[in-house]
Amino acid sequence: MSDFTIGDMIAKYHEIKAELEMAQERFDAEWKPYKEAMAALQNACGAGLVEQGLQNFKSEAGTAYLRKSDSATVDDRDTFVKFVLDGHLDFLDARVLVDPVRAWIEQHSAEPPGVKIKSSVTCVIRK
């Protein structure tokens, strides 16, 4: 065991965190033009691919390609739930919210059917 108290360790944590944050700010400021230049080149390559009707381009230096991604969110929960319950179960992802599980366990002293909860303890240090 060390001679440091918990208070000493919290203080040292904040000292290191402050130094790290300052170093990260300096790093971000120093490298910002490079990151912006990389983003501009990436956008220009993408525009060139679109303009030429290409999906990808390979060269000795590497490959550039277009990647399409989609994001879906529930815009109207009631309408969506009705749609799902009308036989479109394939639109659901089997996840569970932690707060209702905690409430269920508190009320029933057991996990909800088909649900397993894993608890952990983490030490958080803040000011």
C-alpha positions as CSV (number, residue, x, y, z in Angstrom):
1,M,0.0,0.0,0.0
2,S,1.3,3.5,-0.8
3,D,1.5,6.4,1.5
4,F,-0.9,8.4,-0.7
5,T,-4.3,9.1,0.7
6,I,-7.4,8.9,-1.5
7,G,-7.4,12.7,-1.4
8,D,-3.8,12.8,-2.6
9,M,-4.6,10.5,-5.5
10,I,-7.7,12.5,-6.5
11,A,-5.5,15.7,-6.5
12,K,-2.8,14.0,-8.6
13,Y,-5.5,12.7,-11.0
14,H,-6.8,16.2,-11.6
15,E,-3.2,17.5,-12.0
16,I,-2.5,14.9,-14.7
17,K,-5.8,15.4,-16.4
18,A,-5.3,19.2,-16.6
19,E,-1.8,18.7,-18.1
20,L,-3.2,16.2,-20.6
21,E,-6.1,18.5,-21.6
22,M,-3.6,21.4,-22.2
23,A,-1.4,19.1,-24.3
24,Q,-4.4,17.8,-26.3
25,E,-5.5,21.4,-27.0
26,R,-2.0,22.3,-28.2
27,F,-1.8,19.2,-30.3
28,D,-5.3,19.8,-31.8
29,A,-4.4,23.4,-32.6
30,E,-1.0,22.5,-34.2
31,W,-2.5,19.7,-36.3
32,K,-5.7,21.4,-37.3
33,P,-4.5,22.6,-40.6
34,Y,-3.3,19.1,-41.5
35,K,-6.6,17.6,-40.5
36,E,-8.4,20.2,-42.6
37,A,-6.2,19.6,-45.6
38,M,-6.8,15.8,-45.3
39,A,-10.6,16.4,-45.2
40,A,-10.4,18.8,-48.2
41,L,-8.5,16.1,-50.2
42,Q,-10.9,13.4,-49.1
43,N,-13.9,15.6,-50.2
44,A,-12.2,16.5,-53.5
45,C,-11.5,12.8,-54.2
46,G,-15.1,12.0,-53.4
47,A,-16.3,14.7,-55.7
48,G,-14.0,13.5,-58.4
49,L,-15.3,9.9,-58.1
50,V,-18.9,11.2,-58.3
51,E,-18.1,13.5,-61.2
52,Q,-16.5,10.6,-63.2
53,G,-19.2,8.1,-62.2
54,L,-16.8,5.9,-60.4
55,Q,-17.3,3.9,-57.2
56,N,-13.6,3.6,-56.5
57,F,-10.2,4.5,-57.9
58,K,-7.0,2.5,-57.4
59,S,-3.5,3.9,-57.8
60,E,0.0,3.1,-56.6
61,A,-0.6,5.5,-53.7
62,G,-3.8,3.8,-52.5
63,T,-7.5,3.5,-53.1
64,A,-10.3,6.0,-52.8
65,Y,-13.9,4.7,-52.7
66,L,-17.4,5.9,-52.0
67,R,-19.2,4.4,-49.0
68,K,-22.9,5.0,-48.6
69,S,-24.2,4.8,-45.1
70,D,-27.7,5.3,-43.7
71,S,-29.1,6.2,-40.3
72,A,-32.6,5.5,-39.1
73,T,-34.4,6.9,-36.1
74,V,-37.9,6.6,-34.9
75,D,-39.7,9.9,-35.7
76,D,-43.1,9.0,-34.4
77,R,-43.0,6.3,-31.7
78,D,-46.7,5.5,-31.6
79,T,-47.0,5.1,-35.3
80,F,-43.9,2.9,-35.4
81,V,-45.0,0.7,-32.6
82,K,-48.4,0.2,-34.3
83,F,-46.6,-0.7,-37.6
84,V,-44.3,-3.2,-35.8
85,L,-47.2,-4.8,-33.9
86,D,-49.1,-5.1,-37.2
87,G,-46.6,-7.9,-38.2
88,H,-43.4,-6.1,-39.0
89,L,-41.2,-7.5,-36.2
90,D,-38.2,-7.6,-38.5
91,F,-37.9,-3.8,-37.9
92,L,-37.0,-4.3,-34.2
93,D,-33.6,-4.8,-32.7
94,A,-33.6,-6.9,-29.5
95,R,-32.1,-4.5,-27.0
96,V,-33.4,-3.5,-23.6
97,L,-33.3,-0.3,-21.6
98,V,-31.5,-0.4,-18.3
99,D,-33.8,1.8,-16.2
100,P,-36.9,-0.3,-16.7
101,V,-34.8,-3.5,-16.0
102,R,-33.6,-1.9,-12.7
103,A,-37.2,-1.0,-11.8
104,W,-38.4,-4.5,-12.6
105,I,-35.7,-6.1,-10.5
106,E,-36.5,-3.7,-7.6
107,Q,-40.2,-4.6,-7.8
108,H,-39.9,-8.3,-8.5
109,S,-36.5,-9.2,-7.0
110,A,-35.6,-11.0,-10.3
111,E,-34.5,-10.2,-13.8
112,P,-37.2,-9.8,-16.4
113,P,-37.8,-13.0,-18.5
114,G,-35.1,-13.3,-21.2
115,V,-32.9,-10.5,-19.8
116,K,-29.6,-10.8,-18.1
117,I,-28.1,-7.8,-16.3
118,K,-24.5,-7.4,-15.6
119,S,-23.4,-4.9,-13.0
120,S,-20.0,-3.3,-12.5
121,V,-18.5,-0.7,-10.3
122,T,-16.2,2.0,-11.6
123,C,-14.4,4.7,-9.7
124,V,-15.2,8.2,-11.2
125,I,-13.1,11.2,-10.3
126,R,-14.5,14.7,-10.9
127,K,-14.1,18.1,-9.5
